[in-house]
Amino acid sequence: MTSAAEPTGPAVNALPDPDDPDQGLGGRLPLLKPSDLDAVQIEARDGLVASRGADAQAAGFTMELPGGELIGPFNAYLHVPPIFRALRDWMAAIQEYGLPGDVQQVAILTVGAAWRSDYEVYAHAAEARHAGVPDSAIEAILAGAQPVDLSPAADVAHRLALALAVDHAVDDDLYAEAQAAFSTEQLIALVTLVGRYMNTAALLAAFRVPSPPSLGR
């Protein structure tokens, strides 16, 4: 069985001080105000608010501040609209393969916990809960423990994501379980989903993007 995610706990690099106007919720990046955006960035922002904003509202996490600034990875995406569009299309392609919501959110949350990615954990703990993942399972994943009350497919997704994020290898027994739980196409989509959210975790780590301090885990 794959080992628990290591290391766990707070990030090694100190997160930004949200009370410091020069280093707030954008981390190392300035938060872009709506008035700062050009036409291409405005189009990207509108797309983000229409899609991920609806997800945030449904699940109960914050991605937009009262002044209209976007936080988490979404602020970074506004700096590079062509990359945002490619990432959006990447995620849309994954959705074509019918992975259940709890499977997706457990895999993403496992990646976030392994990377100690504060905003990823903050947002996707809320989305996992909204997708029906039990609180006890969410808490176990964040603690680096093996959750015991996941659906069978979500359990395999958790262990597969953990193997990829921590061990960088998938043993034959786990691969056989994954083959039994998912079609070949779904398994490729699931592995691709793990890679997609490693990308997000790396972005958040490089720019030290925190979760909202009053709302984080």
N, C-alpha and C positions, 0 to 999 in steps of 0.2 A: 504494500500500500504506500502511496505517496506520502511523504512526510508533511507535517504541518508547515504553513508558510513561515519562513524565517527571513529577515527579522520582522517582528511586529512592533507595534507601539509608535510613539511619536517619531516624526521625521528627524534624521540626524541634523540636517541643515535647518537653522532657525527659520520659522515662517515670518512673513512680513508683519509688522505692527500695524493693525488696522487703524490705530489712532494717529499714525504718521501720514500726513497728506501726501508725502512723496513715495510712500511704500505701503499701499493699502491692498484692497481686494484684487487688484491686478497683479500682485506680486512684483516681479521685476519689469512688468510691462505697464505703461500708462493705461488707465481705463479710458476708453474712447467714449466721449459724449456724443449723442446724436448730432449735435451741431458740428462736430469734428469730421463727419463722414462725407466722403464724396459719393457720387451717384452709384458706383459699383459697390461700395461698402454699404450704402443704404439698402440696396437690393439684397445683399447677403444678410443684413440685419433683419430685414422684413421676413426673409425665409426662415431664419433661426427662430424668431419670435412666433411665427405661425406654426412651426413644427415642434421644436423642442420647448417652446414656451407653453404650448398646450400640454405637453407631457409633464412639465414642471408643475403647472397648475393642478393637473389631475393627481399627481403623486405627492405634492406638497413640499417641493424644494424650490429654492430661490435661484433664478438665473438672471433676473433683471432688477436693478435698483430703482428707487423712486424717480431718480433723475433720468432714467432711460439707459444707463450704462449696463452692459452685459458683463457678468462675472464668470468664474470658472474658465473652461477652455474657450468659451464663446467669445470672450473679449479678444483672445489671441486669433481666433478665426477671422475677426473683422479686420485685422492687420493684413491678412493674406487671403482675400476672397477666392482666387483661383484654387488654392489648396483646400479651402472650406468646401467648395463645390465638388472637388474630387472626393473628399471624405464623405460628404453627404451621399454621393452616388455609390460609394463603396458600401455604406450602411444600407442604402436602399436595395442594392443587389443581394446582400445577406438576407434581407427580409423575404426574398422570393422563395426561400426554401422551407418555410413553415416551421421554424424552430419555436417551440412554445415560449410564452413570455417568461415563465419562471426559470426555464433553462437558460435563456439569454441573460436574465438579470443575475442569476447565481454565478454564471461564468464571469460576467463583468465585475461583480462585487468581489469575486475571488481574486481577479487580477488587481483590482484596486487595493485590496487588503495586502496582497503580496508586495505591491509596490509602495505601500503606506501612502497612498495618494489621497490626501484629505478631501478634496472636492469630489473626486470620483467616488469615494466611499460615501460621502455625505449625500450626493444625488442618487446614487444607485442603491443605497440602503432604502431610501424612500421609494424608489421605483420597484425594488424587489418586494417590498411590503405591499405595494399597490398591485403587483402581479400575483399575490397570494402566498409568497414565501413566508413561513412562520417567523415571528420575532426571535424565537429561540435559535433557529437555524442562522438567521442574520448575525446574531450575537456570537455564535460559535465560529462562523467564518471570519468575523472581524477579530476574534481572539486567537485565530490560528488553530482552532480545534476542528475536529471532524463533526459536522452537523449530522444528526441522526433522524431528522424528521422532514427531509426533502422528498419530493417525488423521486421515483427510481431514475428517471431521465435526468433530473436536475442534480441528483447525487453523482451520476457519472460525469456530467458537465463540470461540476465542482472539482472532482478529482483530476479530470483531464486538464482543466485550466490551471490547476495547482501544479501539475506535472510540467506543463509547458512554461509557466511563469517562474517556478522555483528550481525544478530539477533539470529543465531544458531537455527532457527526454520522456518518452512514453513507453512503459514496458509492455510486453506482449499480453499479459493478463488484462491490463487496463484497456489496451487497444481492442482486445476481443470483446470486452464489455461495451465499449463505445460502438463497435460494429453491430452488436446485438441491439443496442438502444436506438441507433439512428441509421437512416439510409446512408449510402456513400456520399450522396450530395449534401445531406444535412450535416454529416460529419465534417466535410470540407468547409461548409459554411460556419460551423461552430468553431473550428480551428481558426478560420479567418476572422471571426468575431473576437476571439481572444487577441489576435494580432492587432485588430482595430483598436481595442481598448488599451493594449500596451502602448500604442501610439499616443493615445490621449494621456495616459499616465506619464509617459516620457515628457510630453509637452508641459504638463502641470509641474513636473519635477524640475525641469530646466529653468522654468520661470518662477518657481516657488509660489505657485498660486494656491492660496488657502481656501478653506470653506468659510462661509460666513460665521464669525466667531460666536454669535448668539444662537446659531442654528445648527452648528456642527455636531458631530457625534461626541 
